[in-house]
Amino acid sequence: MQRESQLLKQFHWSAEIANYDAKRRTAERIATEVKDGQVIGAGSGSTSFVALTTLAERAQREGLRFSAIPTSHEVAMACVALRIPTLRPADAVPDWYFDGADEVDPAGNLIKGRGGAMYQEKLILRSSPKTFILVDRSKLVERLGTRFPVPVEVHPMSVRLVEAELLRLGATEIRIRTGSGKDGPVITENGNMIFDVRFAAIGAGLEKEIKSITGVLESGLFWGYGVEIVTPDT
């Protein structure tokens, strides 16, 4: 017997959604992509939440069926609240994937990871034949690292080693991300910590160099992934 959860019925995004109107317009553009029976990768963050809500509205309005592969617990709960069936990455390959970004440079390279789900996001992106990155104009920068640091997911036992190696790679500032709803550091869904790292320069090889450090699971640097950038006016 399945018991309906009142908590999940009341689910809403955990923080105020900035630039909601622009995010809604972008979401309406991406909602036209869904086809009956598809499996769609659903990214993390408020932009993805708005897009997921818009997809669910269109599916209900037109009688479409689709499943989602969520990239975080929060997005998985949103899917349950919106009555969208979910799958794991091991269950299916997505037909396409959508997500937001913190920064996008002119070549389509990204910084992502304010929601702390870089590993899951990169896993689904790599598995998907097509990826849409939904952003408003405030996320477009000439150079990555202009406004946001690069998030790095770090195993707690390797904090000292990773710090030293990041400094060797040219890091100018390293901070352990702390929680606003708890004491101490943010802990990811993989049981790790997040370093927010600033670099004087971010180039094509930095993503692989960060990933090669023992103790690093993943970073929020997405370089050369061939994604399609979608803005409210494109």
matplotlib code that plots the C-alpha trace (Angstrom):
import matplotlib.pyplot as plt

x = [0.0, 1.3, 0.6, 0.5, 3.0, 1.6, 5.2, 5.9, 2.5, 3.6, 7.1, 8.5, 11.9, 14.1, 14.9, 13.6, 13.9, 15.8, 14.9, 11.8, 10.2, 13.3, 13.7, 10.0, 10.4, 13.4, 11.6, 8.7, 11.1, 12.6, 9.2, 8.5, 11.2, 9.5, 7.9, 5.7, 7.6, 11.0, 13.5, 14.8, 17.7, 16.7, 19.5, 19.7, 19.1, 16.2, 16.3, 16.0, 13.1, 11.2, 11.8, 10.7, 7.5, 6.8, 7.5, 5.0, 2.4, 2.7, 2.6, -0.6, -2.2, -1.4, -1.5, 2.2, 4.2, 7.8, 10.3, 13.1, 16.6, 17.1, 20.6, 19.8, 17.6, 15.8, 15.0, 13.9, 11.5, 10.2, 9.5, 7.5, 5.5, 4.9, 4.0, 6.9, 8.2, 11.9, 14.7, 18.3, 21.3, 21.8, 18.2, 18.1, 20.0, 18.3, 17.0, 18.2, 19.2, 18.5, 20.3, 21.2, 24.7, 26.4, 28.6, 28.8, 31.6, 31.3, 32.5, 29.8, 32.2, 30.5, 30.9, 28.2, 27.7, 26.2, 23.7, 26.6, 25.6, 28.5, 29.2, 25.6, 25.2, 28.3, 27.4, 24.0, 25.4, 28.0, 25.3, 23.0, 23.2, 21.9, 22.1, 20.3, 21.8, 19.1, 20.4, 19.4, 21.7, 23.2, 25.0, 26.9, 30.5, 33.6, 35.8, 35.0, 35.6, 34.5, 31.8, 31.8, 34.5, 34.9, 33.3, 35.3, 33.9, 36.5, 36.7, 37.1, 40.2, 42.0, 41.5, 45.2, 46.4, 43.7, 44.4, 48.1, 47.5, 44.9, 47.4, 50.0, 47.5, 47.2, 44.4, 44.3, 41.6, 40.1, 37.1, 35.2, 31.6, 29.5, 25.8, 23.1, 20.7, 23.3, 26.6, 29.8, 30.5, 28.0, 28.1, 27.2, 24.9, 28.1, 29.3, 32.0, 32.9, 32.9, 35.8, 34.9, 38.1, 39.2, 41.9, 43.7, 43.1, 40.9, 42.1, 41.2, 43.3, 42.2, 39.2, 41.3, 44.0, 41.6, 40.0, 43.4, 44.0, 43.6, 40.6, 38.7, 35.4, 34.4, 34.6, 32.0, 34.1, 32.5, 34.9, 34.2, 31.0, 29.2, 26.1, 23.3, 22.8, 19.2, 18.3, 14.9, 15.5, 17.2]
y = [0.0, 3.4, 6.2, 9.8, 12.1, 15.4, 16.8, 16.0, 17.4, 20.7, 20.6, 23.9, 25.2, 25.8, 29.4, 32.4, 32.0, 35.0, 36.2, 34.0, 35.6, 35.1, 31.5, 30.8, 32.1, 29.9, 26.9, 27.4, 27.2, 23.9, 22.5, 22.3, 19.6, 16.9, 14.0, 11.2, 8.3, 10.1, 9.9, 13.3, 14.1, 16.8, 19.0, 20.7, 24.3, 26.7, 27.1, 23.4, 23.3, 25.9, 23.9, 20.7, 22.3, 23.7, 20.3, 18.7, 21.3, 20.6, 16.9, 17.1, 19.5, 17.4, 13.9, 13.2, 10.7, 11.1, 9.9, 11.9, 11.0, 13.5, 14.7, 15.4, 14.4, 17.8, 17.3, 13.8, 15.1, 17.7, 14.9, 13.0, 16.2, 16.8, 13.1, 12.6, 9.0, 8.8, 6.5, 6.0, 6.5, 2.7, 2.2, 4.2, 6.6, 10.0, 11.2, 14.7, 16.6, 20.1, 22.0, 25.6, 27.1, 29.7, 31.1, 30.5, 31.9, 32.7, 29.2, 27.5, 26.4, 26.4, 26.7, 24.8, 23.4, 25.9, 23.1, 20.7, 18.0, 18.3, 14.6, 13.6, 16.4, 15.5, 11.8, 12.5, 15.1, 12.7, 10.0, 12.3, 12.8, 16.4, 18.9, 22.2, 24.7, 27.2, 30.6, 34.2, 37.0, 37.6, 34.2, 35.1, 36.2, 36.9, 34.7, 31.9, 32.7, 36.3, 36.0, 32.5, 30.1, 26.6, 24.1, 21.0, 17.9, 16.5, 13.4, 14.5, 12.3, 14.2, 17.8, 18.6, 16.9, 18.5, 21.9, 21.6, 20.3, 23.1, 25.7, 24.1, 24.4, 28.2, 28.5, 32.0, 31.3, 28.1, 28.0, 25.1, 25.6, 25.9, 25.3, 27.9, 25.4, 23.5, 24.0, 23.1, 22.2, 21.3, 17.5, 16.3, 13.4, 11.3, 12.1, 14.6, 18.2, 21.1, 23.5, 26.8, 27.6, 30.8, 30.7, 33.6, 32.0, 29.1, 27.3, 24.2, 21.7, 22.8, 20.5, 17.4, 18.6, 19.1, 15.7, 14.0, 15.0, 12.0, 12.7, 14.8, 13.2, 15.9, 19.7, 22.2, 23.1, 21.9, 22.6, 21.7, 19.7, 20.9, 22.0, 24.1, 27.4, 28.5, 32.0, 33.8, 35.6, 32.9]
z = [0.0, -1.0, 1.5, 0.1, 1.8, 3.0, 3.2, -0.4, -1.5, 0.1, -1.5, -2.7, -3.6, -0.5, -1.2, -3.1, -6.8, -8.3, -11.7, -11.8, -14.8, -17.0, -15.7, -16.5, -20.1, -20.6, -19.1, -21.5, -24.4, -23.2, -22.4, -26.2, -26.4, -24.4, -26.3, -25.1, -23.5, -23.2, -20.3, -19.4, -17.2, -14.6, -13.3, -9.9, -8.8, -9.0, -12.8, -13.2, -10.7, -12.7, -15.9, -14.3, -13.1, -16.6, -18.1, -15.7, -16.5, -20.2, -19.7, -17.7, -20.1, -23.2, -21.7, -22.2, -20.2, -19.4, -16.7, -15.1, -13.9, -11.1, -10.1, -6.4, -3.6, -3.8, -7.5, -6.8, -4.1, -6.6, -9.1, -6.6, -5.7, -9.4, -10.0, -12.4, -12.4, -11.6, -12.7, -11.6, -14.0, -14.0, -15.2, -18.5, -20.8, -21.0, -24.3, -23.3, -20.2, -18.9, -16.2, -15.1, -14.6, -12.5, -15.2, -19.0, -21.1, -24.9, -25.9, -23.8, -21.0, -17.5, -13.8, -12.0, -8.5, -6.1, -5.3, -4.6, -7.1, -9.6, -9.7, -10.5, -12.9, -14.9, -14.9, -16.5, -18.8, -20.1, -20.6, -22.5, -26.3, -25.9, -23.1, -22.7, -20.2, -19.1, -18.0, -17.9, -19.2, -15.7, -16.0, -19.2, -18.6, -20.7, -18.5, -16.2, -12.5, -12.9, -10.3, -8.9, -7.6, -8.9, -6.6, -5.9, -4.1, -1.7, 0.4, 4.1, 4.6, 1.8, 2.8, 3.4, 0.2, -2.0, -0.5, -1.3, -4.8, -5.6, -4.5, -6.8, -9.7, -9.1, -6.6, -5.1, -2.5, -1.1, 1.3, 2.8, 2.0, 5.2, 5.6, 6.3, 7.9, 9.9, 11.8, 10.0, 6.4, 3.7, 3.2, -0.3, -1.2, -1.6, 2.0, 0.9, 1.5, -1.0, -1.5, -3.3, -5.2, -7.0, -9.7, -11.3, -14.7, -15.8, -18.9, -21.0, -19.0, -15.5, -15.2, -15.8, -13.5, -10.6, -11.3, -11.2, -7.6, -5.2, -3.0, -5.5, -6.7, -9.1, -9.8, -11.0, -14.0, -17.3, -20.2, -23.8, -23.3, -26.5, -24.6, -26.1, -24.2, -23.9, -22.7, -22.4, -25.7, -27.8]

ax = plt.figure().add_subplot(projection="3d")
ax.plot(x, y, z, "-o")
ax.set_aspect("equal")
plt.show()
